[in-house]
Amino acid sequence: MVAAFFAAVLRLVAADLRVVAAFFAAVLRLVAADLRVVAAFFAAVLRLVATVLRVAAAFFAAVLRVAAVDLRVVAAFFAAVDFLAVVVLRVVAALRARVVVAFVGMSASLARTGHTH
């Protein structure tokens, strides 16, 4: 009788253990599926970040190429302005020299004719 009782208890415990084992197996399968979903999500996020970084790198490379061209254009513009400034300064210096010569000549002419103040 006692042996039969303990046998029944052991059968109930074994059945409970099988239920508990099945429960934990189901939980582990769900966790594994969740982990695969999470891993796939983060892989997709990392692929998206990598794509964004590649696009940003290409954009900034293009911007730098355009900026380099713009800087060359600006440098050429300022070189042309500098050249024109040199030409204008030489013309002004030449005109100033002519004006000085003319003024000195006019002053000498006025002095000869007696028109001095």
N, CA, C and O of each residue as an XYZ file, in Angstrom:
468
protein
N       0.815     -1.178      0.000
C       0.000      0.000      0.000
C       0.871      1.258      0.000
O       0.641      2.188     -0.774
N       1.857      1.270      0.868
C       2.771      2.425      0.919
C       3.557      2.501     -0.374
O       3.778      3.584     -0.915
N       3.978      1.348     -0.864
C       4.735      1.328     -2.107
C       3.878      1.846     -3.244
O       4.373      2.589     -4.092
N       2.624      1.480     -3.288
C       1.721      1.937     -4.336
C       1.506      3.453     -4.227
O       1.452      4.156     -5.236
N       1.384      3.943     -2.987
C       1.226      5.380     -2.771
C       2.436      6.151     -3.319
O       2.292      7.124     -4.059
N       3.643      5.679     -2.928
C       4.855      6.362     -3.396
C       5.031      6.224     -4.909
O       5.551      7.126     -5.565
N       4.596      5.093     -5.454
C       4.665      4.929     -6.901
C       3.740      5.933     -7.573
O       4.098      6.521     -8.593
N       2.558      6.132     -7.010
C       1.622      7.109     -7.581
C       2.180      8.520     -7.446
O       2.080      9.324     -8.373
N       2.770      8.819     -6.288
C       3.370     10.145     -6.091
C       4.498     10.362     -7.089
O       4.609     11.433     -7.686
N       5.341      9.334     -7.271
C       6.443      9.454     -8.230
C       5.939      9.637     -9.664
O       6.525     10.377    -10.453
N       4.821      8.935     -9.989
C       4.250      9.123    -11.325
C       3.737     10.554    -11.486
O       3.922     11.147    -12.548
N       3.104     11.118    -10.470
C       2.627     12.493    -10.525
C       3.795     13.474    -10.631
O       3.743     14.437    -11.396
N       4.854     13.213     -9.849
C       6.036     14.086     -9.899
C       6.676     13.994    -11.275
O       7.072     15.016    -11.836
N       6.787     12.787    -11.835
C       7.371     12.620    -13.164
C       6.527     13.351    -14.204
O       7.065     13.994    -15.105
N       5.209     13.253    -14.078
C       4.330     13.950    -15.021
C       4.498     15.461    -14.872
O       4.571     16.189    -15.862
N       4.560     15.925    -13.611
C       4.780     17.351    -13.381
C       6.119     17.790    -13.954
O       6.227     18.865    -14.543
N       7.149     16.944    -13.777
C       8.467     17.297    -14.313
C       8.440     17.355    -15.841
O       9.094     18.201    -16.450
N       7.665     16.432    -16.461
C       7.545     16.473    -17.915
C       6.830     17.753    -18.346
O       7.211     18.359    -19.348
N       5.815     18.169    -17.621
C       5.092     19.410    -17.928
C       6.012     20.614    -17.751
O       6.044     21.520    -18.584
N       6.764     20.603    -16.640
C       7.702     21.708    -16.395
C       8.779     21.736    -17.477
O       9.142     22.805    -17.969
N       9.289     20.560    -17.846
C      10.308     20.503    -18.899
C       9.737     20.993    -20.225
O      10.409     21.715    -20.961
N       8.503     20.604    -20.533
C       7.872     21.060    -21.783
C       7.663     22.577    -21.743
O       7.854     23.263    -22.747
N       7.268     23.093    -20.572
C       7.079     24.537    -20.430
C       8.386     25.277    -20.677
O       8.430     26.240    -21.444
N       9.457     24.817    -20.017
C      10.740     25.494    -20.201
C      11.287     25.321    -21.617
O      11.959     26.216    -22.130
N      11.012     24.195    -22.250
C      11.421     24.010    -23.642
C      10.683     25.010    -24.535
O      11.274     25.589    -25.446
N       9.381     25.210    -24.268
C       8.616     26.182    -25.055
C       9.132     27.596    -24.806
O       9.258     28.392    -25.736
N       9.433     27.902    -23.536
C       9.982     29.226    -23.219
C      11.316     29.429    -23.932
O      11.564     30.493    -24.498
N      12.169     28.417    -23.905
C      13.467     28.542    -24.570
C      13.311     28.699    -26.079
O      14.069     29.439    -26.707
N      12.323     28.000    -26.672
C      12.077     28.167    -28.106
C      11.608     29.593    -28.396
O      12.040     30.197    -29.378
N      10.726     30.138    -27.547
C      10.269     31.520    -27.731
C      11.416     32.511    -27.566
O      11.539     33.461    -28.339
N      12.258     32.283    -26.552
C      13.404     33.172    -26.333
C      14.350     33.104    -27.518
O      14.849     34.132    -27.973
N      14.601     31.903    -28.022
C      15.478     31.758    -29.177
C      14.884     32.475    -30.390
O      15.604     33.139    -31.136
N      13.565     32.340    -30.586
C      12.923     33.034    -31.707
C      13.015     34.538    -31.511
O      13.293     35.271    -32.460
N      12.781     35.011    -30.275
C      12.901     36.443    -29.991
C      14.315     36.928    -30.233
O      14.524     38.010    -30.782
N      15.289     36.126    -29.821
C      16.688     36.528    -30.037
C      17.012     36.587    -31.523
O      17.755     37.465    -31.961
N      16.461     35.659    -32.303
C      16.688     35.725    -33.754
C      16.056     36.976    -34.336
O      16.638     37.623    -35.206
N      14.848     37.325    -33.851
C      14.188     38.544    -34.328
C      15.004     39.773    -33.933
O      15.210     40.675    -34.744
N      15.465     39.802    -32.686
C      16.276     40.936    -32.223
C      17.570     41.020    -33.018
O      17.985     42.110    -33.414
N      18.206     39.889    -33.253
C      19.447     39.886    -34.037
C      19.191     40.362    -35.462
O      19.982     41.126    -36.014
N      18.086     39.912    -36.060
C      17.753     40.361    -37.414
C      17.468     41.861    -37.426
O      17.855     42.555    -38.366
N      16.793     42.368    -36.389
C      16.503     43.797    -36.301
C      17.798     44.603    -36.224
O      17.977     45.577    -36.955
N      18.696     44.189    -35.333
C      19.942     44.935    -35.197
C      20.818     44.804    -36.442
O      21.540     45.739    -36.786
N      20.764     43.664    -37.116
C      21.499     43.518    -38.369
C      20.944     44.477    -39.417
O      21.700     45.091    -40.169
N      19.612     44.601    -39.461
C      19.001     45.542    -40.409
C      19.371     46.972    -40.055
O      19.671     47.779    -40.936
N      19.349     47.290    -38.749
C      19.733     48.644    -38.320
C      21.184     48.922    -38.692
O      21.499     50.009    -39.179
N      22.067     47.961    -38.471
C      23.485     48.162    -38.812
C      23.678     48.302    -40.315
O      24.511     49.092    -40.760
N      22.917     47.543    -41.105
C      23.006     47.698    -42.560
C      22.531     49.089    -42.977
O      23.124     49.720    -43.851
N      21.450     49.563    -42.341
C      20.943     50.896    -42.639
C      21.955     51.969    -42.259
O      22.174     52.915    -43.015
N      22.569     51.824    -41.094
C      23.594     52.791    -40.656
C      24.775     52.767    -41.619
O      25.305     53.817    -41.981
N      25.188     51.573    -42.033
C      26.300     51.480    -42.981
C      25.943     52.149    -44.306
O      26.778     52.826    -44.906
N      24.706     51.961    -44.762
C      24.270     52.602    -46.005
C      24.257     54.122    -45.851
O      24.721     54.850    -46.729
N      23.720     54.590    -44.724
C      23.691     56.042    -44.478
C      25.110     56.599    -44.433
O      25.373     57.671    -44.978
N      26.017     55.884    -43.793
C      27.407     56.354    -43.720
C      28.060     56.364    -45.101
O      28.828     57.272    -45.418
N      27.755     55.354    -45.924
C      28.314     55.347    -47.282
C      27.761     56.508    -48.091
O      28.505     57.171    -48.814
N      26.452     56.761    -47.975
C      25.846     57.890    -48.694
C      26.430     59.208    -48.193
O      26.738     60.095    -48.989
N      26.581     59.338    -46.872
C      27.149     60.571    -46.310
C      28.589     60.753    -46.779
O      28.999     61.868    -47.101
N      29.358     59.665    -46.819
C      30.741     59.770    -47.286
C      30.791     60.194    -48.750
O      31.611     61.030    -49.128
N      29.919     59.622    -49.572
C      29.882     60.014    -50.981
C      29.460     61.473    -51.123
O      30.010     62.206    -51.945
N      28.475     61.894    -50.316
C      28.018     63.283    -50.365
C      29.149     64.234    -49.993
O      29.405     65.209    -50.699
N      29.825     63.948    -48.882
C      30.890     64.845    -48.453
C      32.076     64.816    -49.415
O      32.755     65.827    -49.590
N      32.329     63.669    -50.038
C      33.378     63.620    -51.053
C      33.008     64.514    -52.233
O      33.853     65.234    -52.764
N      31.736     64.462    -52.639
C      31.282     65.338    -53.732
C      31.360     66.799    -53.325
O      31.775     67.646    -54.116
N      30.958     67.100    -52.084
C      31.034     68.479    -51.602
C      32.475     68.963    -51.599
O      32.760     70.094    -51.992
N      33.382     68.100    -51.154
C      34.789     68.500    -51.125
C      35.343     68.689    -52.536
O      36.166     69.575    -52.768
N      34.894     67.858    -53.477
C      35.340     68.053    -54.864
C      34.819     69.377    -55.399
O      35.557     70.121    -56.046
N      33.547     69.677    -55.131
C      32.981     70.955    -55.572
C      33.683     72.111    -54.877
O      33.982     73.130    -55.498
N      33.947     71.946    -53.577
C      34.633     73.005    -52.842
C      36.032     73.233    -53.399
O      36.494     74.371    -53.475
N      36.706     72.152    -53.788
C      38.033     72.308    -54.370
C      37.948     73.080    -55.682
O      38.775     73.951    -55.952
N      36.940     72.757    -56.498
C      36.754     73.501    -57.750
C      36.425     74.956    -57.440
O      36.964     75.871    -58.062
N      35.524     75.161    -56.462
C      35.174     76.533    -56.090
C      36.389     77.297    -55.594
O      36.564     78.472    -55.917
N      37.225     76.638    -54.815
C      38.421     77.313    -54.310
C      39.371     77.664    -55.450
O      40.011     78.715    -55.434
N      39.457     76.781    -56.436
C      40.304     77.098    -57.593
C      39.728     78.291    -58.350
O      40.467     79.165    -58.803
N      38.396     78.320    -58.485
C      37.748     79.445    -59.168
C      37.973     80.733    -58.385
O      38.286     81.772    -58.965
N      37.812     80.661    -57.067
C      38.029     81.846    -56.233
C      39.483     82.301    -56.310
O      39.767     83.496    -56.395
N      40.402     81.332    -56.281
C      41.826     81.690    -56.385
C      42.121     82.340    -57.729
O      42.864     83.319    -57.797
N      41.540     81.797    -58.806
C      41.749     82.396    -60.125
C      41.140     83.804    -60.179
O      41.728     84.715    -60.761
N      39.964     83.976    -59.572
C      39.340     85.293    -59.533
C      40.230     86.297    -58.817
O      40.457     87.400    -59.313
N      40.735     85.911    -57.647
C      41.584     86.848    -56.903
C      42.915     87.090    -57.608
O      43.474     88.182    -57.507
N      43.428     86.090    -58.321
C      44.638     86.310    -59.106
C      44.361     87.321    -60.217
O      45.186     88.192    -60.494
N      43.190     87.196    -60.853
C      42.829     88.162    -61.901
C      42.627     89.552    -61.301
O      43.054     90.546    -61.889
N      41.984     89.632    -60.141
C      41.801     90.927    -59.480
C      43.156     91.523    -59.118
O      43.379     92.720    -59.296
N      44.052     90.696    -58.615
C      45.393     91.175    -58.267
C      46.117     91.686    -59.510
O      46.755     92.738    -59.472
N      46.016     90.941    -60.612
C      46.648     91.379    -61.851
C      46.066     92.712    -62.308
O      46.798     93.624    -62.692
N      44.721     92.812    -62.260
C      44.088     94.072    -62.662
C      44.485     95.218    -61.723
O      44.664     96.352    -62.167
N      44.621     94.924    -60.446
C      45.042     95.962    -59.504
C      46.442     96.455    -59.833
O      46.719     97.653    -59.778
N      47.324     95.517    -60.175
C      48.688     95.908    -60.556
C      48.646     96.769    -61.811
O      49.335     97.786    -61.890
N      47.838     96.367    -62.798
C      47.731     97.145    -64.042
C      47.168     98.529    -63.741
O      47.689     99.529    -64.236
N      46.105     98.598    -62.931
C      45.500     99.893    -62.595
C      46.506    100.760    -61.845
O      46.609    101.955    -62.124
N      47.245    100.191    -60.908
C      48.245    100.976    -60.170
C      49.344    101.497    -61.100
O      49.820    102.620    -60.935
N      49.742    100.679    -62.074
C      50.761    101.151    -63.030
C      50.204    102.276    -63.900
O      50.894    103.257    -64.177
N      48.942    102.125    -64.331
C      48.321    103.182    -65.141
C      48.189    104.464    -64.322
O      48.482    105.553    -64.814
N      47.748    104.330    -63.073
C      47.609    105.499    -62.200
C      48.962    106.143    -61.964
O      49.071    107.369    -61.973
N      49.989    105.344    -61.754
C      51.333    105.902    -61.550
C      51.807    106.639    -62.801
O      52.403    107.713    -62.710
N      51.538    106.052    -63.970
C      51.933    106.709    -65.210
C      51.155    108.013    -65.407
O      51.734    109.028    -65.796
N      49.855    107.987    -65.143
C      49.052    109.209    -65.266
C      49.493    110.254    -64.255
O      49.544    111.443    -64.570
N      49.809    109.823    -63.055
C      50.265    110.763    -62.043
C      51.574    111.418    -62.477
O      51.768    112.622    -62.309
N      52.449    110.618    -63.030
C      53.720    111.176    -63.507
C      53.463    112.190    -64.616
O      54.101    113.242    -64.650
N      52.537    111.886    -65.523
C      52.220    112.830    -66.601
C      51.577    114.103    -66.057
O      51.872    115.206    -66.518
N      50.676    113.933    -65.051
C      50.032    115.099    -64.452
C      51.080    115.960    -63.752
O      51.049    117.187    -63.853
N      52.001    115.322    -63.047
C      53.067    116.079    -62.363
C      53.919    116.814    -63.383
O      54.247    117.987    -63.204
N      54.277    116.111    -64.461
C      55.088    116.752    -65.500
C      54.322    117.923    -66.114
O      54.882    118.996    -66.337
N      53.029    117.701    -66.384
C      52.214    118.775    -66.971
C      52.079    119.934    -65.992
O      52.165    121.095    -66.393
N      51.868    119.634    -64.716
C      51.735    120.688    -63.725
C      53.035    121.484    -63.587
O      53.029    122.712    -63.498
N      54.146    120.746    -63.573
C      55.449    121.440    -63.485
C      55.661    122.296    -64.735
O      56.138    123.427    -64.644
N      55.305    121.751    -65.900
C      55.441    122.516    -67.148
C      54.550    123.731    -67.152
O      54.953    124.809    -67.591
N      53.302    123.552    -66.650
C      52.386    124.679    -66.600
C      52.884    125.724    -65.602
O      52.790    126.923    -65.866
N      53.399    125.292    -64.487
C      53.920    126.246    -63.502
C      55.113    127.001    -64.054
O      55.262    128.202    -63.829
N      55.958    126.291    -64.777
C      57.123    126.952    -65.385
C      56.672    127.951    -66.445
O      57.235    129.039    -66.562
N      55.649    127.571    -67.218
C      55.134    128.463    -68.248
C      54.512    129.704    -67.628
O      54.703    130.821    -68.109
N      53.768    129.489    -66.556
C      53.173    130.638    -65.879
C      54.246    131.530    -65.257
O      54.121    132.755    -65.249
N      55.270    130.921    -64.752
C      56.350    131.707    -64.141
C      57.060    132.540    -65.211
O      57.433    133.687    -64.966
N      57.240    131.964    -66.380
C      57.911    132.704    -67.459
C      57.068    133.887    -67.929
O      57.592    134.938    -68.297
N      55.754    133.690    -67.908
C      54.888    134.776    -68.388
C      54.534    135.761    -67.288
O      53.866    136.766    -67.531
N      54.985    135.464    -66.080
C      54.779    136.387    -64.986
C      53.459    136.211    -64.267
O      53.060    137.095    -63.508
N      52.776    135.118    -64.472
C      51.517    134.871    -63.775
C      51.768    134.069    -62.498
O      51.296    132.938    -62.385
N      52.468    134.605    -61.581
C      52.716    133.937    -60.299
C      51.973    134.679    -59.225
O      51.700    135.871    -59.365
N      51.654    134.022    -58.198
C      50.936    134.660    -57.086
C      51.902    135.163    -56.065
O      51.490    135.731    -55.053
